[in-house]
Amino acid sequence: MPESFLEAVKKRILLFDGAMGTEIQKLNPKPEDFPDGKDGFNDGLILSRPEWIKQIHRSYLQAGADCIETNTFGSNKFKLEEYGYGDKTVEMNRKAAELAREVASEFTDKPRYVIGSMGPTGYLPSSNDPDLGQKPLDEIQEAFMLQAEGLILGGVDALLIETSQDILEVKIAIEACHMAMEKAGRKVPIIANVTLDQYGKMLLGTNVQAAYTTVSDMGIDVFGLNCSTGPVEMTPSVRWLSEQDLPILVMPNAGMPHNEGGRAVYKMAPAEIADSMAEFVARYRNVRLIGGCCGTNPQHIAELRRVLDRAS
């Protein structure tokens, strides 16, 4: 039997990939590259430009990543509905997982894992916002459940609830993952990642201690941080998390975003991120998985690979 994802996490620190969105932008997609000409439908590129997505996956695996994330960050039912694909939620997620698996299977030197990416719905169920806070919870749960079902059927090795800004939505997503596993008849690990600002708070004010305590006993296998800030701003939260029980995944941006002409630009060089993450790995024993978020590319991942190889 090949080594499972959780067995690997116990034995060594695993390296995730970097950003998908910024790599897609480098290809300068035109409206006609997207399904039905729906400009910006990045997740739809698995249908219209699958070779692009496969090449991005491949570039991260060539850089030394152990894990690649499916191109499904915005493939929950609500997000897909914006492009007219809501009724194809299971099918889209399954296809994206199969596509990533196909690329991972090209690499036979060591185990490579496919992680099902599940981004936020765009709603904030904890808030009183007249638009974002009024979506019924069972609808949010169904949106995640259909996504998780597709990813599981497509053969992912773990599910990653990521870039979460509302801890109630994280709870709903975790429950939806368990329901999807029951329906699909297959159990996979769950990773729950939250996004903190530079002060260590989620969008609605939840701090890392409250977020971890809320979800750590819901049958998740890894807890983590991704997006929003660079590694430096994550340090106090990583230090606290390292003293808890669960393995930790840390996926910072390439520094804090800079606004240049209305676009977010990330300026942290690969060597800079690698130095910060080397410190995390050396100092905090519960940091078992590392990777990159916005602004990181295969060069950043190659540097992180060197850090892990030196540490092992």
BAKEKOL-47846 format. One line per 8 residues: their letters; for each residue x, y negated, z of C-alpha. Coordinates in pm, 1 decimal. Last residue first. Example, Ala and Ser with C-alpha at 12.3 -4.5 7.8 and 13.67 -1.06 7.14 Angstrom:
residues 2
SA) 1367.0/106.0/714.0  1230.0/450.0/780.0
***
This chain:
residues 312
SARDLVRR) 1605.1/-1650.7/708.8  1663.3/-2022.3/764.1  1864.8/-2073.7/444.5  1599.7/-1896.2/236.0  1326.5/-2102.7/399.0  1497.9/-2434.0/325.4  1582.5/-2325.9/-30.5  1217.3/-2239.3/-92.3
LEAIHQPN) 1121.0/-2582.6/39.9  1347.9/-2737.7/-223.8  1186.1/-2525.5/-498.3  843.6/-2633.9/-370.1  935.0/-3002.2/-398.9  1064.5/-2943.3/-754.1  743.8/-2754.8/-840.8  535.8/-3064.1/-757.6
TGCCGGIL) 420.7/-3257.0/-451.6  221.3/-3574.6/-501.3  -81.7/-3457.6/-306.4  -30.1/-3137.9/-102.3  280.0/-2931.2/-32.8  361.2/-2599.1/129.1  437.3/-2433.2/462.0  324.3/-2117.2/638.5
RVNRYRAV) 434.8/-1964.9/969.6  462.1/-2276.2/1187.1  400.2/-2099.9/1518.7  771.4/-2099.8/1610.9  803.1/-2479.0/1609.3  1158.7/-2614.2/1609.5  1336.3/-2453.7/1316.1  1035.2/-2443.3/1084.6
FEAMSDAI) 925.9/-2796.3/1171.8  1281.8/-2926.8/1129.6  1317.0/-2760.1/790.7  982.6/-2923.1/699.8  1123.2/-3270.0/757.4  1442.9/-3199.1/560.9  1248.6/-3035.8/274.9  1015.0/-3334.6/246.8
EAPAMKYV) 1316.3/-3563.6/205.9  1492.6/-3330.6/-41.7  1182.9/-3315.9/-265.2  1152.7/-3695.9/-282.0  878.2/-3882.0/-99.3  724.3/-4134.1/-337.0  354.0/-4056.3/-359.7  150.4/-4282.1/-588.2
ARGGENHP) -221.7/-4345.5/-543.1  -360.1/-4521.8/-848.7  -531.2/-4862.2/-858.3  -236.4/-5032.0/-1028.9  6.7/-4893.9/-773.5  -142.3/-4809.6/-435.8  113.6/-4628.9/-224.5  18.5/-4296.6/-61.9
MGANPMVL) 194.7/-4182.4/257.3  463.8/-3922.1/199.1  480.0/-3639.6/-56.1  159.6/-3506.5/96.6  182.5/-3260.9/382.5  98.0/-2888.9/381.7  151.4/-2729.2/725.9  -2.5/-2384.9/793.6
IPLDQESL) -4.5/-2271.6/1158.4  -26.6/-1922.1/1308.3  -286.3/-1908.8/1586.9  -217.2/-1905.2/1960.6  -148.0/-2265.6/2063.0  186.5/-2428.3/2148.5  269.2/-2492.7/1783.1  -55.4/-2683.2/1748.4
WRVSPTME) 70.8/-2952.6/1984.7  400.9/-3002.0/1799.5  223.0/-2991.6/1462.2  -10.4/-3268.7/1579.8  278.7/-3488.1/1701.0  473.1/-3428.2/1374.1  196.7/-3491.2/1119.4  295.6/-3855.4/1059.6
VPGTSCNL) 648.0/-3745.2/962.4  521.2/-3472.7/725.3  341.0/-3711.0/488.1  -18.8/-3815.3/533.6  -373.7/-3757.3/404.7  -323.6/-3396.8/288.0  -300.6/-3073.3/482.5  -308.0/-2943.0/836.8
GFVDIGMD) -353.0/-2585.2/947.2  -521.2/-2306.1/1135.7  -465.0/-1939.9/1046.0  -664.5/-1621.7/1110.9  -1018.0/-1752.3/1158.2  -1276.1/-1543.9/1347.1  -1466.9/-1834.5/1499.1  -1246.6/-1856.7/1810.4
SVTTYAAQ) -1012.8/-2126.3/1673.4  -1297.2/-2339.6/1534.9  -1389.2/-2597.2/1800.5  -1063.2/-2575.4/1998.5  -859.8/-2656.9/1687.3  -1073.1/-2959.2/1596.4  -1082.7/-3089.2/1954.9  -703.6/-3068.7/1989.4
VNTGLLMK) -646.8/-3218.6/1643.4  -854.9/-3526.9/1715.5  -1211.3/-3578.0/1591.0  -1267.4/-3942.4/1489.6  -1506.0/-3912.3/1194.8  -1229.6/-3914.4/933.9  -1013.0/-3668.5/1128.9  -769.2/-3814.5/1381.4
GYQDLTVN) -391.6/-3784.0/1429.1  -313.3/-4155.6/1411.2  -166.2/-4129.3/1059.8  -493.8/-3976.3/941.7  -576.0/-3610.0/990.0  -700.0/-3354.5/735.1  -814.6/-3017.0/859.3  -716.3/-2672.4/736.8
AIIPVKRG) -903.3/-2351.7/821.6  -741.7/-2032.6/689.8  -966.0/-1725.2/667.2  -831.4/-1373.6/613.4  -1015.9/-1137.2/376.3  -1289.5/-880.0/439.5  -1467.0/-706.7/151.4  -1826.3/-587.8/116.9
AKEMAMHC) -1921.0/-879.8/-108.4  -2225.1/-968.0/104.2  -2043.0/-924.2/435.1  -1747.8/-1121.4/304.5  -1981.5/-1397.1/185.2  -2142.5/-1421.7/529.9  -1801.7/-1451.6/698.5  -1701.5/-1723.3/451.5
AEIAIKVE) -2030.4/-1910.2/511.0  -1965.6/-1909.0/887.2  -1621.5/-2061.5/822.1  -1772.9/-2323.6/588.2  -2035.9/-2424.7/845.2  -1769.7/-2465.0/1113.8  -1552.3/-2671.3/877.3  -1855.3/-2889.6/791.8
LIDQSTEI) -1905.1/-2954.0/1163.6  -1537.3/-3052.0/1189.2  -1579.6/-3328.7/931.1  -1278.4/-3432.8/722.8  -1164.3/-3102.0/579.4  -877.7/-3111.1/329.3  -895.8/-2733.9/310.7  -1099.5/-2420.9/377.0
LLADVGGL) -850.7/-2162.2/249.0  -975.4/-1809.1/178.3  -726.4/-1521.2/172.1  -592.2/-1249.8/-61.8  -818.8/-1352.2/-350.8  -965.0/-1077.9/-570.8  -1216.0/-1244.7/-799.7  -1502.6/-1096.2/-597.8
ILGEAQLM) -1363.0/-1274.8/-291.3  -1340.0/-1605.6/-478.5  -1693.3/-1572.7/-614.3  -1835.0/-1492.1/-270.2  -1646.5/-1781.6/-111.6  -1801.3/-2025.7/-359.6  -2151.2/-1887.5/-312.1  -2108.9/-1908.2/65.6
FAEQIEDL) -1976.8/-2263.2/52.4  -2280.8/-2404.5/-127.9  -2510.0/-2184.1/83.8  -2368.8/-2329.5/405.0  -2413.0/-2685.0/278.1  -2774.2/-2603.0/189.7  -2830.6/-2450.1/534.7  -2694.7/-2767.5/693.8
PKQGLDPD) -2951.7/-2992.5/526.7  -2785.0/-3294.4/355.5  -2858.7/-3614.8/551.0  -2514.0/-3731.1/658.3  -2368.8/-3841.4/325.0  -2658.1/-4059.8/210.1  -2804.5/-4236.3/514.6  -2474.0/-4200.8/705.9
NSSPLYGT) -2552.1/-4068.0/1051.9  -2241.2/-3852.9/1049.9  -2181.0/-3494.2/1158.0  -2299.3/-3352.6/822.1  -2043.0/-3552.6/623.7  -2108.4/-3469.2/256.2  -1849.4/-3458.4/-23.7  -1859.0/-3078.8/-28.9
PGMSGIVY) -1506.3/-3040.2/108.4  -1241.3/-2826.3/-64.0  -1234.6/-2447.1/-86.7  -913.9/-2303.1/-233.7  -899.1/-1923.5/-263.4  -542.0/-1809.9/-195.8  -366.2/-1571.3/-432.5  -63.0/-1398.2/-282.9
RPKDTFES) 272.8/-1298.1/-432.4  454.5/-991.0/-299.3  818.7/-969.4/-411.5  1015.1/-930.8/-736.3  708.0/-826.4/-938.0  592.0/-1159.2/-1075.9  351.8/-1131.4/-1371.9  85.9/-1017.6/-1121.0
AVERALEA) 68.0/-1370.8/-981.5  -35.7/-1501.0/-1325.0  -327.6/-1257.1/-1358.4  -425.4/-1319.9/-996.8  -453.1/-1692.2/-1067.1  -685.8/-1622.5/-1362.5  -888.6/-1372.6/-1161.0  -936.2/-1628.8/-884.7
AKRNMEVT) -1046.3/-1897.5/-1132.4  -1289.8/-1653.2/-1296.7  -1445.9/-1554.0/-965.6  -1483.8/-1915.8/-865.1  -1655.1/-2006.9/-1189.3  -1889.2/-1701.9/-1182.4  -1999.8/-1755.4/-822.6  -2072.4/-2125.1/-881.0
KDGYGYEE) -2240.1/-2084.3/-1223.0  -2575.6/-2236.8/-1122.3  -2393.9/-2553.1/-1013.6  -2229.4/-2599.8/-1354.3  -2395.0/-2921.8/-1471.7  -2092.2/-3142.7/-1403.3  -2220.7/-3295.2/-1078.3  -2368.7/-2953.1/-998.3
LKFKNSGF) -2013.0/-2817.4/-971.6  -1946.1/-3049.8/-677.2  -2261.9/-2943.6/-497.6  -2210.2/-2569.8/-563.2  -1855.0/-2556.6/-431.4  -1592.5/-2562.8/-703.0  -1410.2/-2884.7/-615.9  -1086.4/-2731.6/-483.7
TNTEICDA) -1130.3/-2437.9/-722.0  -802.3/-2420.5/-915.4  -694.7/-2118.7/-710.8  -411.3/-2166.5/-464.5  -75.5/-1999.4/-517.0  118.7/-1814.7/-247.5  477.7/-1688.6/-221.0  613.3/-1999.8/-392.3
GAQLYSRH) 965.1/-1966.9/-534.7  987.6/-2236.8/-801.6  889.9/-1972.4/-1059.8  571.6/-1913.6/-859.3  500.7/-2286.1/-868.2  558.6/-2309.3/-1244.0  338.5/-2003.5/-1302.4  38.1/-2158.2/-1128.3
IQKIWEPR) 82.1/-2473.6/-1339.3  122.4/-2261.0/-1654.9  -190.4/-2062.0/-1573.7  -386.2/-2384.0/-1528.1  -274.2/-2515.7/-1865.0  -337.0/-2178.7/-2037.4  -694.3/-2180.2/-1904.0  -774.7/-2495.4/-2102.7
SLILGDNF) -1152.3/-2490.5/-2164.3  -1276.9/-2240.3/-1906.5  -1018.0/-2270.6/-1626.5  -1019.6/-2641.0/-1718.0  -1360.2/-2667.2/-1549.8  -1192.6/-2719.8/-1211.6  -1049.2/-3046.0/-1341.8  -1384.5/-3191.9/-1448.2
GDKGDPFD) -1233.6/-3539.7/-1489.9  -1391.7/-3607.0/-1829.2  -1695.5/-3394.2/-1907.4  -1634.0/-3328.8/-2279.0  -1867.6/-3026.0/-2262.4  -1589.7/-2837.2/-2080.1  -1279.0/-3059.6/-2047.3  -1006.3/-3103.3/-2309.4
EPKPNLKQ) -1234.8/-3327.2/-2519.0  -1225.2/-3594.0/-2247.4  -845.5/-3617.3/-2289.3  -599.2/-3453.1/-2051.2  -265.5/-3631.5/-2002.1  -70.4/-3313.5/-1908.4  82.1/-3502.9/-1614.5  -272.4/-3545.4/-1479.7
IETGMAGD) -303.7/-3166.9/-1438.9  12.4/-3163.3/-1225.7  -131.2/-3445.0/-1012.7  -447.5/-3243.9/-953.5  -277.7/-2912.3/-866.8  -50.8/-3017.6/-582.0  210.8/-2789.4/-428.9  241.5/-2413.3/-380.4
FLLIRKKV) 250.5/-2217.1/-55.3  562.3/-2073.2/106.4  533.2/-1796.7/362.7  736.8/-1781.1/683.0  833.2/-1421.8/758.3  719.7/-1101.8/927.7  389.6/-1200.4/1089.3  274.6/-1399.9/784.6
AELFSEPM) 360.1/-1101.6/559.3  135.7/-870.5/759.6  -137.8/-1133.2/732.8  -113.1/-1146.9/351.3  -110.0/-768.8/316.7  202.0/-573.2/218.1  133.2/-349.1/-80.1  0.0/0.0/0.0
***
